[in-house]
Amino acid sequence: MQKNILKFIILPSILIIILSVIYYNQVQYETNVLIQDKYALVIAQDKKQLATLIEEKQENILTISLAVSKYPSIQDVLLGKNSDQLKLKEFSTLLKDTTSMKNLWFQIIAPDGTSLYRSFSNKYGDNLTKARIEIADIIDYPRVISTISVGKFSITYKSIVPVYYKSKFIGLFETIAHFNSISKKINQKGLASLLLIDKKYKKQLVYSLHKQFLDDYYIADKNPNPTLISYLQDLTPQKVLQHSSRKYILDKGNNLLISSYTINDYLDNDLGYFILFKDLDDIDINDIQQIENNVLLLFGVTLLLLYILMYYIYRKLKHTEIEKKNQELEKNIKMKNDVLEYVSLHDSLTSLPNRKLFKKKLTSLLANKTIDTEIYVMYIGIDKLKEINDAYGHNIGDKIIQSTALTLINTLQEDALVARLTADEFAVALLIKKSSCIEVITAKLLKDIQLLQEIRGKQLAITVSIGLSSVLDEAKTSSLLLRNANTAMYKAKSLNGNTYQFYTPEMTTNLLDKIKLANDLNHAIINDEFEPYFQPQIDALSNTIVGMEGLVRWIHPKLGIIYPDRFIPYAEESGLIVEIDRIMMRKSMQAVMSLKNASTLRLSLNLSAVNLESANFMKELKNTLILTNFNAKNLELEMLESQIMKDQESSIALLHELKELGISISIDDFGTGYSSLSALKKLPITKLKIDKSFVDNLPYDKDDIAIVETIIALANALKLKLIAEGVETKEQKDFLVAHKCCTIQGYYYSKPLSQKDFKEFMIKFPN
């Protein structure tokens, strides 16, 4: 027996102690790695926040430059006229009093680089091209420039916009603003900082505000924190910049996390640096420490279990324990059988009944229903759970499912039957008195689920779609009740979710119609029932055709012409739009090639979002160009700005590939999306299409006039072509032409025409 104690108790215990020491040290090491990763993440977030503040102010200043540069008084100065009408100093004061733009100055520069006017000085007449390389650069190649630079006083933003008069470059308009307000904003967000200007600018800063330098680095903050200056002086700026550029400096003695953010000038050289100081107490590492505690606790439990196991083995050697062991085995078998039965009837994530158990209990409810009660079935689907899983991970999605299940249980009455049917779908069976109001119950359920906003610190808008059915719908079985409620739920989802719908027989009819539409669309593709129609695009000045937009029409053998609004949404949903677009592209190119003077016409075709994401799109396009012998330079693809901005990186790559083929890119329905000016500059587009919604009320609606004028000014600034769609009246056409948008498309000239009718139309409008 003593040998057994040595073999099964003492020796394993010594080994476990050795392993415990090794394991504890490893846990400490991994914990330190996690904490370092957390610090790196916090620093990255702070830098991103700082970069966003800089970019936002840069865009605001550029927007002001673009707007003010259009004033006639600016053009007058550049054309040599009197500058008495300039109110730029008053405008600076107005901005300072009414907006966050507290310090803005303006300068007007002649085409040779001579300063004609400064709002911040009476000095003018000096040439800026030698002192400022960006001025010389923009004069040689006029374009919009927004940069950061160091002058004689401090670091500033500069936005420079070329000014044109009758399409002729006549000079530059510049807006200058203080940069160090960024320091104030970042400090307001709880991050201490110092703004340093690179030492190479020390001699240049002859009029600096407070002459405060640190190792030849100028401190640009208006009221710098003396404690931070003293700390940085001991540490030296050079040491901070060398170490924090790689990652960060961890100063546990002062409880600080130190990093830097580099500001670049016009030539992408180092101009200045934000030295960022983060209090370690502000960084929450409780989750990491909790993980460490949990791991150690788990290891402790594991050790305990090992000791129990060793003791069990030791006891097992005793003959008297054999019978007891057999009894334990029988008990375990019974327990496992109970667990297996439970698992087969319940959802593992929420512990709710699954579909099998729900239908079984619902059948029992139907059988025992009394005359004074009603049975309602709710089919509940979480809206856009897949998008949440893709964006935040399935762990967050699981938490949403669990929270939704808990809300269903807490909100509904105690005898409600709640089940989870699929990944994002639940079912509820309610046995209620006829006097109760199911709408009130459902509305409260929608509201309570919406309150599930915070999941693991993430603010998420959680909504559901609910379909309801009852025995009043002639549904007598559990399967039919579920099916009807499911149909009603999809109707609620089609209404953008966060609502409920009662089942009606028409829903089943609509579903069958949708299935029939899918079948008809497949037959239409096989039977080649899609034809291109063409709407002319007219140069209103020369009254000639310059191109046409190809529009799809479904020539149904029984129903005649079917317009796109009836079938395109489903075609995009089902993916059939890819094949329809391929057919339209081929037929449209063939039709244009059959026209006289086809080489002078530009064909515009719409590109759906599905095709934009298709891996085979470019291959299909190139094959079609070869098959039809169509010149890519005469092809223009129209895309919605919303679908381009959805995934900028991949969209920009595709647009550049199209541009290399010679294909033009037009943004359709421009102004209805959400593209920013900075994003628009990155896109290799050639044309903007003014949306019909902005043209309809021209020239009478002030808002539409302002929007259209802004779009035209933006296109001119970015050197983009323009076309207006939906033009139906002479007044609309005259307004657009007067504002230099001369390419017109709309019923004023012609509705979309078949290939035959378009050939006849060309006789009236030769290209």
N, C-alpha and C positions, 0 to 999 in steps of 0.2 A: 504493500500500500504506500509506503514511503517513496518507493521508486516512481509510483504513479503521480504522487504529489510533485516530485521534482520534475517529472516529464511533462505534466499537463498544467502545472500552476507556476512554479518558481522560474524555470527557464523561459517560458513564454512571457512572463511578467517583465523580466530583464530586457528581453528583446523589444517589448512594447514601449518601455521607458525610453530606450535609445531612439526608436522610431518617433516617439512623441516629441523629443527634443528637435530632431531633424525637421519634422513636420511643422513645429511651431516656428522655427526660423524661416522656413519656406513661406509660411503664411505671412509673416512680418515683411518679407521681401516683396511678395506679390501685392500686399497692401500699400507699400510705399510706391510701387509702380503705378497702381491705380490712382493714388493721390497725385503723383506727378502728371499723369494723363489728365486728371481733372483740372489741375492748374493750367496745363497747356490749352485745354478747351475753354476755360474762362478767359484766358488771355486772347485767344482767337475771337471769342465773342465780343470782347471789349474793342479789339481792333476793327472788327466788322462794323460795330456801332459807330466808331469814330469815322471810318471810311464813308458810312452812309451820311453822317452829318456834313462832312466835307462836300460830298457829291450833291446833296440836296441844296446846299447854299450855292454851289457852283451853277446848278441848273436854274435857280431863282434869278441869279445875276444875269445869266445868259438870256433868260426869258425877258428880263427888263431891257437888255441891249437890243434884242430882236424887235421888241415893241416900239421903243423910243426911236430906233434908227429909221422908222417909217415916217416920222413926223416931217412935214414939208419944210419946217424951219431948219432942220438938219441939212436937208438937200440944198436949201438956199445958201447956207454958209459955205458948203462945198462947191457951189456954183458961183461963188464970189459975191453973193448978195449980202446985205446988211444983216448982222446977227442980233439986232435989237429985239427980235421976236423970241429969242431963246429964253426959256424959263427954267433952265436946268438947275440952277442953284435953288430956286423955289421948289422945284420938283424933289430935290434931295431933302429939303427941309420937310416937305409933305410926307415923304417916305419915312423919315426919322420920327415924325410925330404920330403917324397912323399905322405903321407896320413894324416888323422886327428888323427891317433893313435900316440900321441906325447911321451908318457912315458909308455913303455912296458918292462917288465923284465921276464926272464925265469928261471926255476929251474927244475932239473932232480932228481928224488927221487927213491931210490932202493926199492925193494919189502918189506924190513923190516922197511922202513921209514927213512933211512939215506939219507941226502942230498949229492948227488954226484957232483952237479955242480950248480952254481948260476951265472947268467950273470951280476948281480948287486954287486957281492962281490967275493972276493977270498976265502972266508971262505966256507968250506965244511966238511963233515964227521960227523956232528951232527945229532942226531935222532930227528925227528919232531913229532913222534906219541903222546908224552905226552903233548907237547905244543899246538898241533893242532888236535882237535878231528876229523876233517873231513879227515885228512890224515889216521888216524887209521881206520876210518869207510870205506874209499874207498879201503884200502888194504884188509880188511876183505871181502868186497863185491865190486869187481872192477866194476866201472861204471863212466859215465861222470858226473862231478859235476861243477856247476857254481854258485858262491856265492859271498857275500860281507862280508868283515871282517875288524877288526881294528888291526893293528900291533903296532910296537913301534914308527912308524913315523906318520902314519895317517890312514885314511880309504881307502881301496883298493878293486878292483875287483880281484877275483881269479877264474880261470877256470882250472880244473884238469881232465886230460884224461888218462885212463889206456893204457899202451903200451904192445903189444903182439909180440912175435916172434915165428913163427910156432905154432900159436894157444895157446902159453903158456904166461901167465901174467909175464912180466919181470920188471915192474916198472911203475912209473908215470911221466907225463910231465905236468908242471904247467906254466901258463901264468898269470902275475900280472900286473895290470894297475892302474894308478891314478883314483880315483873316483871323485875328486872335479872339474873335467872338466865339470861335469853335471851342476854345479852352473853357470859356464860361459855360457853354452848353454841356460839355463832357463832364465838367465839375458838378453841374446840376444833376447829372445822372448818377452821382455817387462815386465818380472815379477821379482821384486826385491826379494832376498832371502838371508838367512844365513844358512850354514850347520853346525849343532852342533853334536858332538859325545857324547853319553850318559856318564854321570858322573862316571859310574862304571869303565870306561877305563882311568881315569885320571892318576893313578899310572903306567899304562902300557905304556903310551905315553912318554917314557923317551927321545926319540929323535925327538919330534914333531918340526915342522919347525919354529914356531914363539912363542911357549909357551903362546898363548893367550887363556885364559879360562874365562868363564862367569858363575859364580856360580857353578864351577867344571865341566861345560860343555865345551868341547874343540871346538873352532871355527876352522873348517877344511878348510874354504875358503882360497885361496892363497892370495887374496887381498880383505879382507872383507870391506864392506862399514862402515866407522866409525859412520856415522849418524844412521844407523840401529843398530849398536852395542850399541850406547848410548841410543837409544830408547828402545831396548830390556832389557838393564840393569835397566832402570827405571821400566819397566813393569814386569821384572823377567821372565826367561825362563820357570820356573815351572808353572807360571800362564798361560802363553800362551799354554803350552802343555796340561794343565788340561782342559781349555775351548775350544781350537780349535779342540781337538780330538773329541769333541761332535759335533761341528758345525764350528763356527768361532768367532772371536772377532771383533766387530764393534767399531772403535775409530773415532767418528765424529770430535772430537777436532783436530786430526791430519789428518783427511780425509783418513783413512786407513781401509782396510779390512785385518785381520790377521788370518792365518790358519797354520796348520802344516801337514807335510807328514812324516810318520814313515818308516824308513828303518830297515828291519829285518836281523838277521844273519842266519847262517846255521841251527841253532836250532829254528829259528822263534822267537827269543827273540829280544826286542828293542835294536838296535845298534846305530842308529843316527836319526836325525830329520832335515828336511828342514823347516825352518820358512819362510813362504811366506807372502810378503807384497804387497797388491794390492791397487793402488790409486783409490779412489772412483770415481774420474773424468774419469777414463778409462772404467767405467762400464756404459753402455748406458741404462738409465731407461726412456728415452723419450717416449717409447711405453706405459709404465705403466702410466706415467703422462698424455699422450694423452688419454688413456682409462679413467682416472679419470676426465679429462676435458669433454670428450664426455658424460660420465655418468651424470655429473653435468649439462651439457648443455641439455641432454635429460630430466633430472628431471625439469629443468627450463622451457623447452618447455611444459612438461606435466602440470606444475603448470599454465602456461599461458593458456593452453587448458582448464584446470579446471575452471579458472576464466571466460573464454569465455563461457564455458558451463553454469556456474552459471548465467551469464548475459543473456544468451539465454533463460534459464528457466524463469528468471525474466520477460524478454520481452514477452515471450510466454503467460504469464498471461494476457497480454493486448489483448483485443478483436480485436484491429486493426491489429495485427500481424498474425492472423489466416490465412488470405488469402495469405499473403506472404510466410508463411510456406508451404502451399500447392504447391505453385509455385516452391519452392526449392526442395520439394520432387520429383516433376515431372522431374526437371532438373537432380537430382541425379540418377534417374532411367535410364534416357537416357545415362548418362555418364557411368554407370555400364554396360549397354548393349554394349556400344562402347568398353569398356575395355575387356569384355568377348569375343567379336568378335576378338579383337587384340590378346588376350591370346591364343585363339584356333588356331591361324595361326602363332604364333611366339614362339621361344624358350625363356624360362624365364631367363636363365643364360646369354645369349649373345644378346638377343633381335633380333636375326636373324630369317628369315623365317624358318618354320619347313618343314618337308617332304611334307605335304599336300599343303602348299602354293608354295613350290618349283616346284612340279609337275604341278601345275596349271599354273604357270608363264612359265615353260619350254614348256608346250603344246602350249601356246600362241606364244612363240618364234619360234617353229617349224612351226606353221601355217603362220607366217609372214616372214619367211626366204626368202631373195632375192637371185638371181642367183650368185651375186658377193661376197657372204659371206658364211662362214662355221660356224656350231654350234659344239662346243666341250663341253663335260661334264667331269669334274674332280670329282673323288671320293677320298677324302682325309682322311686318318686315322692317328691319332697321335700314334707314336710307343711307346709301353710299358707304356701306361698311367696307366694301372692297377698296375704295379710294383711301379710307382711313388706314386699313391694313398696309396698303402700298406705301403710304406716306410715313406712318409712324411705327409700323411693325405689328405682327400678329399678337404680341403681348398686350399692346394697347387695345386691339380689337377684342381680345378675350375679356379684358376688364370691362369694356363697354357692354358685351353680351351678359356678363355676370351682373353688372349694375342694372341693366334693363330687366333681367329676370327678377331681381330683388324688388324693383319698382312695381312690376306687375303683381307680385305677391302682396306687397304692402298696400297698393292702391285699391286692388279689387277686394271684394268680399271674401270672407274666410272660406266659404264653400265653393269658390270659383276653381275650376279645373284649369291649371296652367301647364303647358308643355313646350318643349323646344323641339321643333320639327327638323330644321336644317341649320346650316351655319349661321344665317342671319334672320331666321324666321321662327316665330312663336305662334302657338295657338292657344286660345282661351275659350272654354265653354262656360256659359253663365246660365244658371237657372234662377230667373227673377220673377217677382210678382208682376201681374199685368199692369199694376198701377205704377210700377217703376219706369223711369225714363232711361232707355239705353243710350240716347244721345248725350245726356249729362255725364253718364259713366265714361263714355268713350272720350268726350272732350276733356274731362279731368285726367284721364290716362295720358292723352297727348301732352297736356301741360306738365304733368309730373315727370314724364320722360325727358322733356326739354330741359328740365332743371339739372340733368346729369351733365354738367358742363366741365367739371374738373376731374381728369383721370391722370393720376401720377404727375400732378403739377401742370398738365397740359389743358388749356381751355379749348374744349371741343363742343361744337354745336351738334347735339344728338337729336335727331328727329326720327319718327317712324311713320309708315303708311299702314292704315288699318282697313281691312275689308270685313264686312259683317254679313252673315246670312242667318236665317232662322227657319223653323218649321213652317212659318207662314209662307215661305217661298216654295211650298210643296216639296221641300227636301225632307224625306222621311228617314234617310240612312246617314250614318256618320260620314261615310265616304263622300256622299253628295253634298252634305253641309260643308265639309272641308273644301271640296272643289269649288263650290259657289263663293265661299269666303275668300279663297285664293284668287279667283277671278276678280272679285271686287277690290282686293288689295292692289292688284296690278293696275286697275283703273285709277286708284288713289295715287300710285307711283307716277302714272302718266300725267298727273296734275301737279308734278314737282314735289310730291310727298308732303309730309307733315299735315296730313288730313285723313279723313275716313270716308268710305263710300259703302252704301248698302247695296247688296247684290240685286240686280234686275236682269230679267231674261235678255234684254238688249245687249248686255255685256257679253254674254255667250255668243250672241249674233255677231257683235263687232269683232270678237276674237276669231270667229269663223271667217269673217270678211278679211281679216288680216292674213289668215292662213291662205285664203283664196288669192289675195293680192300677191303674196309671196310666190304662189304657184304660177299666177299670170305673168309676173315679172320674169321668172325663169323661162317660161315659154316665149315671152317677148324677146329675150336675149337669143334664144335658140332660133326663133323665126325671123330675126332681124327686123323688128318692128319699130326701132328707134331711128328718127330722122333729125338732122340738124336744121334749124331755122336760123336766119341771120338778121340781126338788127343793125342797120347802117350806122357808122360813126362818121359825122360830117365836120369838115373844117368850115365853120360859119363865116369866116372872112372871105375865103375863095369859093364857097358854096360847092365844094367837091367832096367826094367820098375819100376818106383816108383809111378806112378799115371797117370791120364788122365784128360783132360779138356773136359767137356760135351758141345757140340755146337749144336744149334737147326737147323734142316732142315725141310722145309715144303715140304712134298711129295704130290704135286698137282695131282689129278687124270688125268688131261689132259696135264698140262705143265711139269710134272715131278718134279725134285728137284728144289726148289726155295731157294736161299741163303738169309741169314739174312739181308744183306744190302738193299734188295728190300722191306722188309715188317716191320723190327724192328722199324725204325723211326716212321712210322705211328702207329704201335702198341703201342709205348710209348706215342705218342701224344693223342691217343684215349683212353688209359687206358687198352687196351686188353692185354698189356704185362704182367699184373698181372696174368691173367689166363694162358697165354702161359708159363710163368716161373713156375707156379704151375705144369702144365703138364710135362714140361721138368724135373723138380726136381724129380717127382715121377717116370717117365720112366727111368731116368738116374740111380737112386738108384736101381731100380728093375733090370736093365741091369747089373750093377756091381755085385749085389748079385748073379747073375747067373754064374759068372766067377769063375774059380778055383783060390784058394788063394786070394779071394776077400778081406779078412781081412788085407792083407798087402798093398793094393792099396789105394791111396788117390784120391778121386773124387773132381775135381775143377769145380765149377759152377759160372757163372756170375750173379751178382745181379743188376738189373736195378735201376735207381734212383727212379722210381715210386714205386717199392717194398720197397725201403729203407724208404719211407714216408708212407707206408701203415700201418694202425693200426692193421690189421689182419695178418700181415706177420708172426710174431712169432708163433701164434696159428697154421697157416697152415703148417709151417715148422715142428713143433713138431708132428702134426698129421701124416705128411708124413714119418717122421723118424719111428714112431710106425707102420704105415701101411706096410712099406717096410722092417722092422726089420733091418734098416741100422744103423751102429755104427756112432754116431755123431763125434767121434774122427777121422774118416776117411773122413770127409767132410770138404772141404775148399771153402769158398765163396770169389769170386773176386769182388772188387769194384773199380771204378775209383776214383783216389784221388780228382778230381774236385767235384764229388758228395758228398764225405765225408766232404770236407772243406766248402761246401755250408751252412751247418747248423751243426757246430762242436758239439754243446751241445747235440742235439738229436742223432746225429750219434754216438758219444762216448757212450751214454747210451745204444744204440742198440748193439754196438760192444761188450760191457761188458756182455750184456745178452747172446749174441751168444757164447762168450768165456766160460761163466759158463756152457753151454751145452757141451763144449769140442770141439766146431767147431773152425777151424783155419780161420784166416782172412788174405787175401792177397790183396795188393794194385796193381791193374792192370794198365798197361801203365805208370809205375812210371817214373817221370822226365818230363812228358808232362804237369803236372798241376802246382799248385802254393802253395803247402803246405810249410810252414816254418819249420825250425828245431825244434823250440819250440812247434809247434802244433803237429809235428810228434811224439815227445816224449810222448805226452799224449794219443796217440792212442794204444789200446791193440791189435796191429797187430803182425803177426808172420812171414810174408814173403813179399818181394818186387819182383814184376815182371818187369824186364827190358824191356822197350818197343821196338818193332820191328824196329822203326825208328832209334834207336841208334845202333842196331845190323847190319843193312843192309850194312853199309860201313866199318865194321871191317874187318881186322885190319889195314886199310889203311888211314882212315880219322882221323886226329889228334884231332879234336873237339870231335868226337864220342868216341875215345879212352879215352880222359880226362873225359868225362861225365860218361862212364861206370865204369872207375876206381873209380871215386868219389862215385857213387852209391854203389859199392862193399865195399868201405871203410866205408861209412855211415852205411851199413847193418851190417858190422862186429862190428863197434863201438856200435851199438844199439842191437847187438846180434839177428839179424833177418836173416831168411833163404832167399835164392835167387833162382830165376829161370829166364832164358832168353827165350823170345819167338821170333819166326820168324827166327830161325837159319836154314840156307839153304846150307852152304858150310862147308867144313872141316876146312878151315882157320878160319872161325868164331867160330866154336866149339873149336878148339885148343886154340885160344886166350882166350876164356872165361874160359876154364879149367885151363889154365896157371895162370889165375887171381882168381882162387878158386871159380868160379861160375860153378858148375859141373852139375846142374840140367838143362836139355836142352829140348826145345819144338820147333818143326819146321819141315819143309819139308826135312831137312837133314836126319831125321829118318823116318818120315811118315807124309802124309797129314791126315786130319780128316777121320776116318773110321766108317763104319756102325758097328753095334754090331757083326755081323757075321765075317766081315773082321778083327775086332779088336781081336776076339778070335784066328784067324789064326796068326795074328801078334805076339801074346803072345808066340807062339811056338818058334819064333826066338829070342825073348827078354823075357826070363822067369823072373818073379819078385822074 
